[in-house]
Amino acid sequence: MQKGLKSSRAPKKAIMKFIEKFNGLAETNKPLAELNTFGTGGPAQLYSRIHSTEELSAVVKAASELEIPFFMLGGGSNLLISDEGYDGLIIHNCIMGMELSGENLTCGAGEKLQTLVDFAAENSLSGLEFASGIWGTVGGAVFGNAGAYGAEIGNTVSSVELVDRLGNIRIEMAPYFEFNYRYSKLKKTREFVTKATFALKMGDKEKIRCKIEEIMAARMSKLPSIEHSAGCFFKNIPDDSQPYGKLPAGKLLDEIGAKDISYGGARVYGNHANIIINNGSAHSKDIYHLAEILKKKVKAKFGVDLSEEITYLGKF
């Protein structure tokens, strides 16, 4: 196995300096299984939970100066963490809060995406209904350009406050992010979202709420409510002949009999072939190997290379 965002173990001296500088904001050997939706993965060498842009800037600057590798964690969805954990610093983004200015809604990156959707609806703002039921945080949604039903979060973004890899704070407008299907420029720059402003439109509150309930009902009929998973594992395939211009990866997986396939404690969800479930005893390596089996079977039958929606973190 060779996939995954890897890092080198930070020297003990650097770790101690970081802890001295951020007493109360840092801890070592933090279990990460409880902080991601798969419920798997080993510990973080170093962990820091931040609640403001200024805290994030200071933590990133220190980690950069001390040459400690770092990775931002939000809601822990769309993420598979190695059983060996992460060598370096996990920064847990817990920046909350919302601010309304006319039809513009600014939201902290650590807020759940569903909280943003509900807040917009409560204020009669339309444009985010499609995101109903999508797991994860606002920051993660911007980072991965989360979407559904032919719409994407990038379509509503006006501006974003960022912290770069050196700890500098700045604001960028929507074109900077080069939003595309399940992609933003942040996947290259690895900059951190602290706040995002969304340009929405006034609408009828009752109609907005009905649309949300309709989408939620459709999602709940397909998605697991109890088991650990990360939602859809693979990206859909571009195809102009299909609704929304995408061939669902789940359709191809259905046709190879994915719902009957398991590996260790991981299995494919019975109601949706593009969802991998942790049965409760799975390790990250089980999920990884099951995904590789599915990719090979789809490639053999259809000649199509499936690409993951999730990020692999650590050694695979």
Residue pairs with C-beta under 8 A, 6 or more apart in sequence:
1 285
1 288
1 315
1 316
2 316
3 288
3 312
3 316
4 82
4 312
4 313
4 314
4 315
4 316
5 71
5 311
5 312
5 313
5 314
6 87
6 314
6 315
7 69
7 71
7 86
7 87
7 88
7 314
8 69
8 87
8 88
9 45
9 87
9 88
10 45
10 46
10 66
10 67
10 68
10 69
10 87
10 88
10 89
14 66
14 67
14 68
15 28
15 45
15 46
15 68
17 66
18 26
18 46
18 62
18 63
18 66
18 68
18 89
19 26
19 28
19 46
21 62
22 48
22 58
22 59
22 62
25 48
25 49
25 50
25 55
25 59
26 46
26 47
26 48
27 46
27 47
27 48
28 45
28 46
28 47
29 43
29 44
29 45
30 43
30 44
30 46
30 47
30 90
31 43
32 41
32 42
32 43
32 44
32 73
32 76
32 81
32 85
32 86
32 90
33 39
33 40
33 41
33 42
33 81
35 73
35 76
35 92
36 73
36 76
36 77
36 79
36 80
36 81
36 230
37 75
37 76
37 77
37 79
37 135
37 228
37 229
37 230
37 231
38 79
38 80
38 81
38 228
38 229
38 230
38 278
38 282
38 284
38 287
39 228
39 278
40 80
40 81
40 83
40 228
40 278
40 282
40 283
40 284
40 287
41 80
41 81
41 82
41 83
41 85
41 284
41 313
41 314
42 81
42 82
42 83
42 84
42 85
42 86
42 314
43 85
43 86
44 85
44 86
44 88
44 89
44 90
45 85
45 86
45 87
45 88
45 89
46 68
46 88
46 89
46 90
47 89
47 90
47 92
48 59
48 89
48 90
48 91
48 92
49 92
49 94
50 56
50 59
50 91
50 92
50 93
50 94
50 95
51 94
51 95
51 96
51 110
52 95
53 95
53 161
53 163
53 169
53 194
53 195
56 91
56 93
56 95
56 163
56 167
56 192
56 194
57 163
57 167
57 168
57 169
58 167
59 70
59 89
59 91
59 167
60 70
60 91
60 163
60 164
60 165
60 166
60 167
60 192
61 166
61 167
62 68
62 167
63 69
63 70
63 88
63 89
63 91
64 70
64 165
64 166
64 167
68 88
68 89
69 87
69 88
69 89
70 88
70 89
70 90
70 91
71 86
71 88
71 89
71 90
71 91
71 313
72 91
72 93
72 139
72 192
73 79
73 90
73 91
73 92
73 93
74 92
74 93
74 109
74 110
74 136
74 137
74 139
74 140
74 143
75 112
75 135
75 136
75 137
75 140
76 136
77 135
77 136
77 140
77 230
77 231
78 135
78 136
78 140
78 144
78 230
78 231
78 309
78 310
78 311
79 230
79 310
79 311
79 313
80 230
80 284
80 287
80 288
80 310
80 311
80 312
80 313
80 316
81 284
81 313
81 314
82 284
82 312
82 313
82 314
82 315
82 316
83 283
83 284
83 285
84 314
84 315
85 314
86 313
86 314
87 314
91 192
93 109
93 110
93 137
93 139
93 192
93 193
93 194
94 110
95 108
95 109
95 110
95 139
95 194
95 195
96 108
96 110
96 111
97 107
97 108
97 111
98 105
98 106
98 107
98 108
98 111
98 116
98 119
99 105
99 106
99 107
100 106
100 123
103 125
103 199
103 200
103 201
103 202
104 158
104 197
104 198
104 199
104 200
105 116
105 119
105 120
105 123
105 125
105 197
105 198
105 200
106 195
106 196
106 197
106 198
107 116
107 119
107 138
107 195
107 196
107 197
107 198
108 138
108 194
108 195
109 137
109 138
109 139
109 142
109 192
109 193
109 194
109 195
109 196
110 137
110 138
110 139
111 137
111 138
112 136
112 137
112 138
113 131
113 134
113 135
113 136
113 137
113 138
113 140
113 141
113 146
114 131
114 132
114 133
114 134
116 128
116 131
116 138
116 198
117 128
117 129
117 131
117 132
117 212
118 212
120 126
120 127
120 128
120 198
120 200
120 208
121 128
121 129
121 205
121 208
121 209
121 212
122 205
124 202
124 203
124 204
124 205
124 208
125 200
125 201
125 202
125 203
125 208
126 200
126 201
126 202
126 203
126 208
127 155
127 156
127 198
127 199
127 200
127 201
128 153
128 156
128 198
128 200
129 208
129 211
129 212
129 215
130 147
130 148
130 149
130 150
130 151
130 215
131 141
131 146
131 147
131 148
131 151
131 153
132 211
132 212
132 215
132 216
132 219
133 215
133 216
133 219
133 220
133 223
134 141
134 146
134 148
134 231
135 230
135 231
136 146
138 193
138 196
139 192
139 193
139 194
139 196
140 146
141 153
142 153
142 154
142 157
142 160
142 177
142 184
142 186
142 193
142 196
143 184
143 186
143 187
143 193
144 182
144 183
144 184
144 187
144 309
145 152
145 153
145 154
145 177
145 179
145 180
145 181
145 182
145 183
145 184
146 152
146 153
146 182
147 153
147 154
147 181
147 182
148 215
149 215
149 244
150 243
150 244
150 245
152 179
152 181
154 174
154 177
154 179
154 180
154 184
155 179
156 198
156 199
156 200
157 174
157 177
157 179
157 196
157 197
157 198
157 199
158 173
158 174
158 197
158 198
158 199
159 171
159 172
159 173
159 174
159 196
159 197
160 171
160 172
160 174
160 176
160 177
160 193
160 195
160 196
160 197
161 169
161 170
161 171
161 193
161 194
161 195
161 196
162 169
162 170
162 171
162 172
162 191
162 192
162 193
162 194
163 169
163 191
163 192
163 194
164 170
164 189
164 191
164 192
165 189
165 190
165 191
169 194
176 185
177 184
177 185
177 186
178 184
178 185
181 235
181 236
181 238
181 246
182 235
182 309
186 193
221 271
222 271
222 272
223 229
223 231
223 271
223 272
223 275
224 269
224 271
224 275
224 277
227 269
227 277
227 278
227 279
227 280
228 277
228 278
228 280
228 282
229 269
229 275
229 276
229 277
229 278
230 276
230 309
230 310
231 275
231 309
232 249
232 250
232 272
232 274
232 275
232 309
233 274
233 275
233 276
233 291
233 308
233 309
233 310
234 249
234 253
234 274
234 291
234 294
234 295
234 306
234 307
234 308
234 309
235 249
235 306
235 307
235 308
235 309
236 246
236 247
236 248
236 249
237 246
237 247
237 249
237 252
237 304
237 306
238 245
238 246
238 247
239 245
239 246
239 247
242 248
248 274
249 274
249 298
249 306
250 272
250 273
250 274
251 273
252 298
252 301
252 302
252 304
252 306
253 268
253 273
253 274
253 294
253 298
254 273
255 301
255 302
256 294
256 297
256 298
256 301
258 268
258 273
258 274
258 294
258 297
259 268
259 269
259 270
259 273
260 268
261 267
261 268
261 290
261 293
261 294
261 297
262 268
262 279
262 290
263 286
263 287
263 289
263 290
263 293
264 281
264 282
264 283
264 285
264 286
264 289
264 290
265 278
265 279
265 280
265 281
265 282
265 283
265 286
266 276
266 277
266 278
266 279
266 282
266 286
266 287
266 289
266 290
267 276
267 277
267 279
267 290
268 275
268 276
268 277
268 290
268 294
269 275
269 276
269 277
276 287
276 290
276 291
278 286
278 287
284 316
285 316
288 312
288 316
291 308
294 306
295 305
295 306
298 304
298 306
299 305
299 306
